[in-house]
């Protein structure tokens, strides 16, 4: 299992936010965020998919602490239909 410190998450979140911002709701679902959390993100950042995606990722990381791993994130990205993004995340792990 690959556990990261807060600062180390930044490159992973950047890749996701840049490559799949429009799918932030599916990503939120795949990361087990609640309907209420998704609704709050949408109302706070209405129309800004990039910010919605960033907030979803931050919420997931902060609510899961050490249980938030890159492996779980990659699975959620794959389940959202973004094999290309998952491969970029895996490549980042190898660096």
C-alpha positions as CSV (number, residue, x, y, z in Angstrom):
1,X,0.0,0.0,0.0
2,X,1.3,3.4,-1.0
3,X,0.5,6.1,1.6
4,X,1.4,9.7,0.9
5,X,1.9,12.8,2.9
6,X,-0.3,15.8,2.2
7,X,2.2,17.6,-0.1
8,X,2.9,14.4,-2.0
9,X,-0.7,14.1,-3.2
10,X,-0.5,17.3,-5.2
11,X,0.9,15.8,-8.5
12,X,-1.7,13.0,-8.4
13,X,-4.6,15.4,-7.9
14,X,-3.2,17.7,-10.6
15,X,-3.2,14.9,-13.2
16,X,-6.8,13.9,-12.3
17,X,-8.1,17.5,-12.3
18,X,-6.5,18.3,-15.6
19,X,-7.4,15.1,-17.4
20,X,-10.9,14.3,-16.1
21,X,-12.5,17.4,-14.5
22,X,-15.9,16.8,-16.1
23,X,-16.2,13.4,-14.5
24,X,-15.8,14.7,-11.0
25,X,-19.2,13.5,-9.9
26,X,-18.4,9.9,-11.0
27,X,-15.1,10.1,-9.2
28,X,-16.8,11.3,-6.1
29,X,-19.2,8.3,-6.2
30,X,-16.3,5.9,-6.8
31,X,-14.5,7.4,-3.8
32,X,-17.6,6.8,-1.7
33,X,-18.4,10.5,-1.1
34,X,-22.0,11.0,0.0
35,X,-24.8,12.6,-2.1
36,X,-24.8,15.5,0.3
37,X,-21.1,16.1,-0.1
38,X,-21.4,16.0,-3.9
39,X,-24.3,18.5,-3.7
40,X,-22.3,20.8,-1.5
41,X,-19.3,20.7,-3.9
42,X,-21.6,21.4,-6.8
43,X,-23.2,24.4,-5.1
44,X,-19.9,25.8,-3.9
45,X,-18.1,25.6,-7.2
46,X,-21.0,25.6,-9.7
47,X,-19.8,25.5,-13.3
48,X,-16.1,25.0,-12.3
49,X,-15.4,21.3,-12.9
50,X,-11.7,21.7,-12.1
51,X,-12.4,23.1,-8.7
52,X,-15.2,20.5,-8.0
53,X,-12.7,17.8,-8.9
54,X,-10.0,19.3,-6.6
55,X,-12.5,19.6,-3.7
56,X,-13.7,16.0,-4.1
57,X,-10.1,14.8,-4.0
58,X,-9.3,16.9,-0.9
59,X,-12.5,15.7,0.8
60,X,-11.7,12.1,0.1
61,X,-8.1,12.4,1.3
62,X,-8.9,14.3,4.5
63,X,-11.8,12.1,5.5
64,X,-9.9,8.8,4.9
65,X,-6.5,9.8,6.4
66,X,-4.0,7.0,6.2
67,X,-6.7,4.8,4.5
68,X,-6.5,7.1,1.4
69,X,-4.0,5.4,-0.9
70,X,-2.9,5.9,-4.5
71,X,-4.0,2.3,-5.2
72,X,-7.6,3.2,-4.1
73,X,-7.4,6.4,-6.1
74,X,-6.3,4.6,-9.3
75,X,-9.1,2.1,-8.9
76,X,-11.6,4.9,-8.6
77,X,-10.2,6.6,-11.7
78,X,-10.3,3.4,-13.7
79,X,-13.9,2.8,-12.6
80,X,-14.8,6.2,-14.0
81,X,-13.6,5.0,-17.4
82,X,-10.2,6.7,-17.5
83,X,-7.6,4.1,-18.1
84,X,-5.2,6.8,-19.5
85,X,-5.4,8.8,-16.3
86,X,-4.9,5.6,-14.2
87,X,-1.8,4.8,-16.3
88,X,-0.4,8.3,-15.7
89,X,-0.9,7.9,-12.0
90,X,0.8,4.5,-12.0
91,X,3.8,6.1,-13.9
92,X,4.0,8.8,-11.2
93,X,4.3,6.1,-8.6
94,X,7.3,4.7,-10.3
95,X,9.2,8.0,-10.4
